[in-house]
């Protein structure tokens, strides 16, 4: 019997967590990443006809505590208006009871991708671009506790 590769197993696990967006204005386009409380999905907002990112609690997550934390995270982000902080557009509860929030979909590179070709001054400018919105949030009493150079389970 052949074993499934780690990549195939991870993909199957992600598909099991695929949110049921029936009754919402969103349609899943694909999986993006995992976070501490759930997964992030690329979706289409059918009302505004744009791509968005949806952060959705995992099915196996203890509902009440994490649901409150996820919606609190959405409120905090929504209140931090800064060009370096991804804006939140919507939040709510899916039909299966899982909380979600919708944010701007930002395409780009992660820090895990090679930056070795950059000069030291350019590398410092990258660090400064990351530190500035973090300092903005920190000055308002919020601390980002999950900063990492790559998306979780980056593919």
C-alpha positions as CSV (number, residue, x, y, z in Angstrom):
1,X,0.0,0.0,0.0
2,X,1.4,3.4,-0.9
3,X,1.5,6.2,1.7
4,X,0.2,9.6,1.0
5,X,2.8,12.4,1.0
6,X,2.8,15.0,3.7
7,X,1.7,17.5,1.0
8,X,-1.3,15.4,0.0
9,X,-2.3,14.9,3.7
10,X,-2.0,18.7,4.3
11,X,-4.2,19.4,1.3
12,X,-6.8,16.9,2.4
13,X,-6.9,18.4,5.8
14,X,-7.3,21.9,4.3
15,X,-10.1,20.7,2.1
16,X,-11.9,19.2,5.2
17,X,-11.8,22.7,6.7
18,X,-13.1,24.4,3.6
19,X,-15.8,26.8,4.8
20,X,-19.4,26.4,3.7
21,X,-20.2,29.9,2.5
22,X,-23.8,29.2,1.4
23,X,-26.0,32.1,2.3
24,X,-23.1,34.6,2.2
25,X,-21.8,36.9,-0.5
26,X,-18.5,35.0,-0.7
27,X,-17.3,32.1,-2.8
28,X,-14.2,30.2,-2.0
29,X,-11.5,30.3,-4.8
30,X,-8.8,28.5,-2.9
31,X,-6.8,27.8,0.2
32,X,-4.1,30.4,1.3
33,X,-2.7,29.5,4.7
34,X,-3.2,28.4,8.3
35,X,-3.2,30.6,11.3
36,X,-3.3,29.9,15.0
37,X,-7.1,29.7,15.2
38,X,-8.1,28.7,11.7
39,X,-7.4,28.9,8.0
40,X,-7.3,31.7,5.5
41,X,-9.1,31.3,2.2
42,X,-9.0,33.3,-1.1
43,X,-12.6,34.2,-1.9
44,X,-14.6,36.3,-4.2
45,X,-17.0,38.9,-2.9
46,X,-19.9,38.6,-5.3
47,X,-21.5,41.9,-4.2
48,X,-18.4,44.0,-4.8
49,X,-16.8,41.8,-7.4
50,X,-13.4,41.6,-5.9
51,X,-11.0,39.0,-4.4
52,X,-10.8,39.0,-0.6
53,X,-9.2,36.9,2.1
54,X,-11.4,35.1,4.6
55,X,-10.0,34.0,8.0
56,X,-12.3,31.2,9.3
57,X,-12.1,29.3,12.6
58,X,-11.3,25.6,12.3
59,X,-14.2,23.1,12.6
60,X,-12.5,21.4,15.6
61,X,-11.9,24.7,17.5
62,X,-13.7,25.1,20.8
63,X,-16.5,27.4,19.6
64,X,-17.2,30.1,22.2
65,X,-13.7,31.2,23.4
66,X,-12.0,31.2,20.0
67,X,-15.1,32.7,18.3
68,X,-14.9,35.6,20.7
69,X,-11.2,36.0,20.2
70,X,-11.5,35.9,16.4
71,X,-14.2,38.6,16.3
72,X,-12.2,40.7,18.8
73,X,-9.2,40.4,16.5
74,X,-11.4,41.6,13.6
75,X,-12.6,44.6,15.6
76,X,-9.1,45.5,16.6
77,X,-7.8,45.3,13.0
78,X,-10.8,47.3,11.8
79,X,-9.9,50.1,14.2
80,X,-6.3,50.3,13.1
81,X,-6.3,52.4,10.0
82,X,-2.8,52.4,8.6
83,X,-1.4,51.8,5.0
84,X,0.7,48.9,6.4
85,X,-2.2,47.1,8.1
86,X,-4.6,45.0,6.0
87,X,-8.1,46.4,6.4
88,X,-11.0,44.3,7.6
89,X,-14.2,44.6,5.5
90,X,-16.7,42.3,7.2
91,X,-17.1,39.8,10.0
92,X,-19.7,37.3,11.2
93,X,-20.8,33.8,11.7
94,X,-21.2,31.1,9.1
95,X,-24.1,28.7,9.0
96,X,-22.1,26.0,10.8
97,X,-21.4,28.4,13.7
98,X,-17.8,29.2,12.8
99,X,-16.7,32.8,13.1
100,X,-15.0,34.5,10.2
101,X,-13.7,37.8,9.1
102,X,-13.1,39.2,5.6
103,X,-10.1,41.4,4.8
104,X,-8.4,42.8,1.8
105,X,-6.5,40.2,-0.3
106,X,-2.9,41.4,-0.7
107,X,-0.7,39.7,-3.2
108,X,3.0,39.8,-2.7
109,X,6.0,38.0,-1.4
110,X,6.8,36.7,2.1
111,X,10.0,37.3,4.0
112,X,10.7,33.6,3.6
113,X,11.4,34.2,0.0
114,X,14.9,35.1,-0.8
115,X,16.0,38.7,-0.1
116,X,19.7,37.7,-0.1
117,X,20.3,39.8,-3.3
118,X,19.3,43.0,-1.6
119,X,21.9,45.3,-0.2
120,X,22.1,45.9,3.5
121,X,20.4,49.3,3.2
122,X,17.6,47.8,1.2
123,X,17.2,45.0,3.7
124,X,17.0,47.6,6.5
125,X,14.3,49.4,4.5
126,X,12.3,46.1,4.4
127,X,12.6,45.8,8.2
128,X,11.6,49.4,8.6
129,X,8.5,48.9,6.4
130,X,7.5,45.9,8.7
131,X,8.3,47.7,12.0
132,X,6.4,50.9,11.3
133,X,2.8,49.4,11.3
134,X,3.8,47.2,14.2
135,X,4.9,50.3,16.1
136,X,1.6,52.0,15.1
137,X,-0.4,49.2,16.6
138,X,1.8,48.9,19.6
139,X,1.4,52.6,20.4
140,X,-2.4,52.0,20.5
141,X,-2.0,49.1,23.0
142,X,-2.0,46.2,20.6
143,X,0.7,43.6,20.2
144,X,1.1,41.3,17.2
145,X,2.0,37.9,18.7
146,X,2.2,35.8,15.5
147,X,4.7,37.6,13.2
148,X,6.6,35.1,11.0
149,X,8.5,35.3,7.7
150,X,6.2,32.9,5.8
151,X,2.5,32.1,5.7
152,X,1.8,29.1,7.9
153,X,1.9,25.9,5.9
154,X,3.1,27.9,2.9
155,X,2.7,26.1,-0.4
